[in-house]
Amino acid sequence: MLGRPRGARDSAAQLRVRLLGAVEVTQGGERIRAFDAPRLQRFLALLILRPELAHRSRLAFELWPDSSESQARTNLRKLLHELRHALPESETFVEIDAEAVRWIPSALSTVDVEDFRSSVATGDLASAAERYAGDLLPACYDDWVLEERAKLRSEAHATFVRLAQEAAVSGEHSATIEHLQRAIDLEPTDESAVRMEMEANLALGQRAAALRCYHRLAEVLERDLSVAPGEPIEELYRRVRSGAVSPAETEARDRLQVTGSPFVARDRELALLSEVWTNTLESGAHLVVVTGEPGIGKSRLAEELGRRVRAQGHPVAAARAYEAAGRLPWGPVVDLLRSDALQGHIMTLEGVWRAELARLLPELA
């Protein structure tokens, strides 16, 4: 064990094998750097995940199918020598004899793949979701790895969808979206998951986010499969575009309305913004950045300025961006362009400019 006499073992010195996402092997909390080498990562994963290959001849053929049997066995002996030197007390975890090489499952070691599958099998979906940190051996493209990776991705996708369904039934719309985003990352063409994500966004009053979900799906389907989204999600998209929102979205918007509450304690800042707005009317566009700690009223300040500008008869467009939403660098710009305040102006543009905007707003095409 690392930092301990041979034979001294406790739970703190447990061997932990991480094969999902960033591959890592640790013992006693210390990383075993020898397993940073891809060949040892692949070999260890093969021993753990493919126990049917325990016989030396089958293992050697799997690793070196284009070599002669004698050369493959020689290569295997060299690799086993590396494994023994890399893994402290290797005999505790790997059984090696003249005919076979076997991984020894025990309480002294944990493997994230096995923990993930155990959680799925027992119905502990929250633990399964936490343990699925990414693709199996992401830097390896051996046929057996690709096959096993696809199986794990399918199991993880089903896990995230089930968690999303449970969250939706409980009315936990933010959690529903979080689970669905992970599911869609694994299977971007899953229309039912995208439709559920759209509905969860609508329930939160996030119409622009729901539209982004649809356009992301449409782009992936066109690029990867050369097909259009199916009718159920198309119908939902048309309803959202037309403004025929659901009762849940209307209720959420009503809860989020702040214009009826008095605006207090930011008179100096509001006066400064009002002065900038006046200068904008006289001399052209300005950019103002409002910064500060979370919860001090930045959004409320911006909303109050927008309310006053709108009261003067000027159009006001707004968009929001959240770190958790990620992945769509033009998302806030698209939301801004789709706002009611700008839609009418966009349609008055010449065709060449609408064609440019169609890169961000596919519906203009």
C-alpha positions as CSV (number, residue, x, y, z in Angstrom):
1,M,0.0,0.0,0.0
2,L,1.2,3.5,-0.6
3,G,2.9,4.9,2.4
4,R,2.2,1.8,4.5
5,P,4.1,-1.5,5.2
6,R,3.1,-4.3,2.9
7,G,0.1,-6.1,4.5
8,A,-1.1,-3.0,6.4
9,R,-4.7,-2.5,5.0
10,D,-7.7,-0.4,6.0
11,S,-10.5,1.3,4.3
12,A,-8.4,4.5,3.8
13,A,-6.1,2.5,1.6
14,Q,-8.8,1.1,-0.6
15,L,-8.1,0.8,-4.3
16,R,-10.5,3.0,-6.4
17,V,-10.7,2.5,-10.1
18,R,-12.4,5.2,-12.1
19,L,-13.1,4.3,-15.7
20,L,-15.9,6.7,-16.5
21,G,-14.9,10.2,-17.6
22,A,-11.4,11.0,-16.5
23,V,-9.6,7.7,-16.0
24,E,-7.9,7.4,-12.6
25,V,-6.6,4.8,-10.2
26,T,-6.0,5.7,-6.6
27,Q,-5.0,3.9,-3.5
28,G,-5.3,5.4,0.0
29,G,-6.3,8.7,-1.7
30,E,-3.1,8.9,-3.7
31,R,-3.1,8.6,-7.5
32,I,-1.1,5.8,-9.0
33,R,0.6,7.6,-11.9
34,A,1.6,4.5,-13.8
35,F,-2.1,4.1,-14.7
36,D,-2.0,7.4,-16.6
37,A,-0.6,5.3,-19.5
38,P,-3.4,4.3,-21.9
39,R,-2.2,0.7,-22.3
40,L,-2.4,0.0,-18.6
41,Q,-5.8,1.7,-18.4
42,R,-7.1,-0.4,-21.2
43,F,-5.6,-3.6,-19.8
44,L,-7.1,-3.0,-16.3
45,A,-10.5,-2.2,-17.7
46,L,-10.4,-5.4,-19.8
47,L,-9.6,-7.5,-16.8
48,I,-12.4,-5.9,-14.8
49,L,-15.2,-5.7,-17.4
50,R,-14.5,-8.8,-19.6
51,P,-14.0,-11.7,-17.1
52,E,-14.8,-14.2,-19.8
53,L,-11.3,-13.4,-21.3
54,A,-9.5,-14.7,-18.2
55,H,-7.6,-17.4,-20.1
56,R,-4.2,-16.1,-21.3
57,S,-4.7,-17.1,-24.9
58,R,-8.0,-15.3,-25.2
59,L,-6.7,-12.3,-23.5
60,A,-3.6,-12.2,-25.7
61,F,-5.7,-12.5,-28.9
62,E,-8.0,-9.7,-27.8
63,L,-5.1,-7.4,-27.2
64,W,-3.0,-8.3,-30.2
65,P,-5.3,-10.0,-32.8
66,D,-2.8,-9.3,-35.7
67,S,0.2,-10.9,-33.9
68,S,1.2,-14.6,-33.8
69,E,0.2,-16.5,-30.8
70,S,3.7,-16.7,-29.4
71,Q,4.3,-13.0,-29.9
72,A,0.9,-12.1,-28.4
73,R,1.8,-14.2,-25.3
74,T,5.2,-12.5,-25.0
75,N,3.5,-9.2,-25.2
76,L,1.0,-10.3,-22.5
77,R,3.9,-11.3,-20.2
78,K,5.5,-7.9,-20.5
79,L,2.2,-6.2,-19.8
80,L,1.6,-8.3,-16.7
81,H,5.1,-7.4,-15.5
82,E,4.1,-3.7,-15.9
83,L,0.9,-4.3,-14.0
84,R,2.6,-6.0,-11.1
85,H,5.0,-3.1,-10.7
86,A,2.3,-0.4,-11.1
87,L,-0.2,-1.9,-8.7
88,P,0.9,-2.1,-5.1
89,E,0.1,-5.6,-3.7
90,S,-1.1,-6.7,-7.1
91,E,-1.8,-10.2,-5.9
92,T,-4.6,-8.8,-3.7
93,F,-6.5,-7.5,-6.7
94,V,-5.4,-9.7,-9.7
95,E,-4.9,-13.4,-9.7
96,I,-2.2,-14.4,-12.2
97,D,-1.2,-18.0,-12.9
98,A,0.2,-20.0,-15.8
99,E,-3.2,-20.3,-17.5
100,A,-5.3,-17.4,-16.5
101,V,-5.4,-13.7,-15.4
102,R,-8.4,-12.7,-13.3
103,W,-9.6,-9.6,-11.5
104,I,-10.5,-10.3,-7.8
105,P,-13.6,-8.4,-6.8
106,S,-13.5,-7.7,-3.1
107,A,-14.3,-5.1,-0.4
108,L,-10.7,-3.8,-0.9
109,S,-11.5,-2.3,-4.2
110,T,-14.2,-0.2,-5.9
111,V,-14.8,0.3,-9.6
112,D,-17.1,3.1,-10.7
113,V,-18.6,1.1,-13.6
114,E,-19.7,-1.7,-11.2
115,D,-21.0,0.8,-8.6
116,F,-23.0,2.6,-11.4
117,R,-24.6,-0.7,-12.6
118,S,-25.2,-1.8,-9.0
119,S,-27.1,1.4,-8.3
120,V,-29.2,1.0,-11.5
121,A,-30.0,-2.6,-10.6
122,T,-31.2,-1.7,-7.1
123,G,-33.2,1.3,-8.3
124,D,-31.0,3.9,-6.6
125,L,-31.1,6.2,-9.6
126,A,-29.8,9.3,-7.8
127,S,-26.6,7.4,-6.9
128,A,-26.4,6.0,-10.4
129,A,-26.6,9.5,-11.9
130,E,-23.9,10.7,-9.5
131,R,-21.6,7.9,-10.4
132,Y,-21.9,8.2,-14.2
133,A,-19.2,10.8,-14.8
134,G,-18.8,10.4,-18.5
135,D,-17.9,7.9,-21.3
136,L,-16.0,4.7,-20.6
137,L,-12.3,5.1,-21.3
138,P,-13.0,8.2,-23.5
139,A,-9.5,8.2,-25.1
140,C,-9.8,4.5,-26.2
141,Y,-11.5,3.3,-29.4
142,D,-11.0,-0.4,-29.3
143,D,-14.0,-2.3,-30.6
144,W,-14.8,-3.9,-27.2
145,V,-14.6,-0.5,-25.5
146,L,-16.9,1.1,-28.1
147,E,-19.5,-1.7,-27.5
148,E,-19.3,-1.4,-23.7
149,R,-19.4,2.4,-23.9
150,A,-22.6,2.3,-25.9
151,K,-24.2,0.0,-23.4
152,L,-23.3,2.2,-20.5
153,R,-24.4,5.3,-22.3
154,S,-27.8,3.7,-22.9
155,E,-28.1,2.7,-19.2
156,A,-27.2,6.2,-18.2
157,H,-29.6,7.8,-20.6
158,A,-32.5,5.7,-19.3
159,T,-31.5,6.6,-15.7
160,F,-31.6,10.3,-16.4
161,V,-34.9,10.1,-18.2
162,R,-36.5,8.2,-15.3
163,L,-35.2,10.8,-12.9
164,A,-36.6,13.5,-15.0
165,Q,-40.0,11.8,-15.2
166,E,-40.1,11.4,-11.4
167,A,-39.1,15.1,-10.9
168,A,-41.8,16.2,-13.4
169,V,-44.5,14.3,-11.5
170,S,-43.4,16.0,-8.3
171,G,-43.5,19.4,-10.1
172,E,-39.7,19.9,-9.7
173,H,-39.2,21.6,-13.1
174,S,-35.7,22.8,-12.6
175,A,-34.6,19.3,-11.5
176,T,-36.5,17.9,-14.5
177,I,-34.5,20.1,-16.9
178,E,-31.2,19.3,-15.2
179,H,-31.8,15.5,-15.6
180,L,-33.0,15.9,-19.2
181,Q,-30.0,18.0,-20.2
182,R,-27.7,15.1,-19.2
183,A,-30.0,12.6,-21.0
184,I,-29.9,14.8,-24.2
185,D,-26.1,15.1,-24.0
186,L,-26.0,11.3,-24.3
187,E,-28.7,11.1,-27.0
188,P,-29.3,14.5,-28.7
189,T,-31.9,13.1,-31.1
190,D,-34.3,11.9,-28.3
191,E,-37.4,13.9,-29.3
192,S,-39.4,12.8,-26.3
193,A,-36.7,14.0,-23.9
194,V,-36.5,17.3,-25.7
195,R,-40.3,17.7,-25.7
196,M,-40.3,17.1,-21.9
197,E,-37.5,19.7,-21.5
198,M,-39.6,22.2,-23.5
199,E,-42.6,21.6,-21.3
200,A,-40.5,22.0,-18.1
201,N,-39.2,25.3,-19.4
202,L,-42.7,26.5,-20.2
203,A,-43.8,25.5,-16.7
204,L,-41.1,27.8,-15.4
205,G,-42.2,30.6,-17.7
206,Q,-39.1,30.3,-19.9
207,R,-40.5,30.4,-23.3
208,A,-37.3,31.4,-25.1
209,A,-35.5,28.5,-23.5
210,A,-38.2,26.1,-24.7
211,L,-37.7,27.5,-28.2
212,R,-33.9,27.0,-28.0
213,C,-34.6,23.3,-27.0
214,Y,-36.5,22.8,-30.2
215,H,-34.0,24.5,-32.5
216,R,-31.1,22.6,-31.0
217,L,-33.0,19.3,-31.8
218,A,-33.9,20.4,-35.3
219,E,-30.3,21.3,-36.0
220,V,-29.0,17.9,-34.7
221,L,-31.6,16.0,-36.7
222,E,-30.9,17.8,-39.9
223,R,-27.1,17.5,-39.5
224,D,-26.9,13.9,-38.3
225,L,-30.0,12.2,-39.8
226,S,-31.3,14.6,-42.5
227,V,-34.8,14.5,-41.0
228,A,-37.1,17.0,-39.5
229,P,-38.6,16.8,-35.9
230,G,-41.7,14.7,-35.6
231,E,-45.3,16.1,-35.4
232,P,-45.8,16.0,-31.6
233,I,-42.8,18.3,-30.9
234,E,-43.6,20.4,-34.0
235,E,-47.1,21.0,-32.7
236,L,-45.7,22.1,-29.3
237,Y,-43.2,24.4,-31.1
238,R,-46.0,26.0,-33.1
239,R,-48.0,26.6,-30.0
240,V,-45.1,28.2,-28.2
241,R,-44.2,30.4,-31.2
242,S,-47.8,31.5,-31.5
243,G,-47.9,32.5,-27.8
244,A,-50.5,30.0,-26.9
245,V,-48.8,29.2,-23.6
246,S,-50.0,26.7,-21.1
247,P,-51.8,27.6,-17.8
248,A,-48.6,26.5,-15.9
249,E,-46.5,29.0,-17.8
250,T,-49.0,31.8,-17.2
251,E,-49.1,31.0,-13.5
252,A,-45.3,31.0,-13.4
253,R,-45.1,34.3,-15.2
254,D,-47.6,35.8,-12.7
255,R,-45.4,34.6,-9.8
256,L,-42.3,36.2,-11.3
257,Q,-43.9,39.6,-11.9
258,V,-42.2,42.3,-9.9
259,T,-43.4,45.5,-11.4
260,G,-46.3,45.7,-8.9
261,S,-43.9,45.9,-5.9
262,P,-42.3,49.2,-4.9
263,F,-38.8,50.0,-6.0
264,V,-36.7,51.2,-3.1
265,A,-33.0,51.8,-1.9
266,R,-31.5,52.2,-5.4
267,D,-32.4,55.8,-6.2
268,R,-28.8,56.8,-6.9
269,E,-28.1,53.9,-9.3
270,L,-31.5,54.4,-11.0
271,A,-30.8,58.1,-11.5
272,L,-27.4,57.2,-13.1
273,L,-29.0,54.7,-15.5
274,S,-31.7,57.2,-16.4
275,E,-29.0,59.8,-17.2
276,V,-27.3,57.3,-19.5
277,W,-30.7,56.6,-21.2
278,T,-31.2,60.3,-21.8
279,N,-27.7,60.5,-23.3
280,T,-28.5,57.5,-25.5
281,L,-31.6,59.3,-26.9
282,E,-29.4,62.3,-27.8
283,S,-26.1,60.7,-29.0
284,G,-26.6,57.1,-29.9
285,A,-26.1,53.6,-28.4
286,H,-24.5,53.0,-25.0
287,L,-23.5,49.9,-23.1
288,V,-24.0,49.8,-19.3
289,V,-22.8,46.9,-17.1
290,V,-24.4,46.5,-13.7
291,T,-22.2,44.4,-11.4
292,G,-22.4,43.3,-7.8
293,E,-22.8,40.4,-5.4
294,P,-25.8,38.0,-6.0
295,G,-29.1,39.1,-4.5
296,I,-28.4,42.8,-4.1
297,G,-31.0,43.8,-6.7
298,K,-29.2,44.1,-10.0
299,S,-32.0,42.4,-12.0
300,R,-34.7,44.5,-10.2
301,L,-32.8,47.7,-11.0
302,A,-32.6,46.7,-14.8
303,E,-36.3,45.8,-14.8
304,E,-37.2,49.2,-13.2
305,L,-35.3,51.0,-15.9
306,G,-37.0,48.9,-18.6
307,R,-40.4,49.7,-17.1
308,R,-39.7,53.4,-17.2
309,V,-38.4,53.3,-20.8
310,R,-41.4,51.3,-21.9
311,A,-43.7,53.8,-20.2
312,Q,-42.1,56.5,-22.5
313,G,-43.3,54.6,-25.5
314,H,-40.0,52.9,-26.4
315,P,-39.7,49.1,-27.1
316,V,-37.8,47.1,-24.5
317,A,-36.3,43.7,-25.2
318,A,-34.7,41.5,-22.5
319,A,-32.8,38.2,-22.3
320,R,-31.3,36.1,-19.6
321,A,-28.3,33.8,-19.4
322,Y,-27.5,31.2,-16.8
323,E,-24.3,29.4,-16.3
324,A,-26.1,26.1,-15.8
325,A,-27.8,26.5,-19.2
326,G,-24.4,26.6,-21.0
327,R,-23.4,25.1,-24.4
328,L,-25.2,27.7,-26.6
329,P,-22.9,30.7,-26.8
330,W,-25.5,32.8,-28.9
331,G,-28.4,31.8,-26.7
332,P,-29.0,35.2,-25.0
333,V,-28.7,37.0,-28.4
334,V,-31.3,34.6,-29.9
335,D,-33.6,35.2,-27.0
336,L,-33.3,38.9,-27.5
337,L,-34.0,38.7,-31.2
338,R,-37.1,36.6,-30.6
339,S,-38.5,39.0,-28.0
340,D,-41.8,40.6,-29.0
341,A,-40.2,44.0,-28.9
342,L,-37.9,43.2,-31.8
343,Q,-39.9,40.7,-33.9
344,G,-41.8,43.4,-35.7
345,H,-38.6,45.4,-36.5
346,I,-36.8,42.2,-37.8
347,M,-39.6,41.6,-40.3
348,T,-39.1,45.1,-41.8
349,L,-35.4,44.4,-42.6
350,E,-34.3,43.8,-46.2
351,G,-34.0,40.2,-47.3
352,V,-30.2,40.2,-47.1
353,W,-30.3,41.1,-43.4
354,R,-33.0,38.6,-42.6
355,A,-30.9,35.9,-44.4
356,E,-28.0,36.8,-42.0
357,L,-30.2,36.6,-39.0
358,A,-31.6,33.2,-40.2
359,R,-28.3,31.7,-39.1
360,L,-29.4,32.3,-35.5
361,L,-33.2,32.2,-36.2
362,P,-33.9,29.3,-38.4
363,E,-37.6,30.2,-38.6
364,L,-36.7,33.2,-40.8
365,A,-35.5,30.9,-43.5
